[in-house]
Amino acid sequence: KQDNKAHLGTWLKANPFAGASHAKGIVLEKLGIEAKQPNSAIRKCVRVQLIKNGKKIAAFVPRDGCLNFIEENDEVLVAGFGRKGHAVGDIPGVRFKVVKVAGVALSALYREKKEK
């Protein structure tokens, strides 16, 4: 990946974050994405429209029951999923995860340390 392709600059155009580590967006809808074979599950994701460039991405919502903290039209902070633009595990086509909802960390909501 780091040969001549690295100098073209096309990865910046293809990357929805445009080189940033995190991006804010507005939740459009909640999704349930089916896991790839041989696993059988519905992974909870949200469709997010990024504020800075209007691109639409799917972002995974980690932890059990955390989708309940997210409503449509909420502002969420989205980060990469840890594989530099590749999908992770059995979730097809999802390259990002939700970190914060309305300025409050999902982990804090999950552990009931804070309220939205």
Helices and strands as residue ranges (DSSP letters): H 5-8, H 10-14, E 22-34, E 42-50, E 56-60, G 66-69, E 75-80, E 96-101, E 104-105, H 106-110
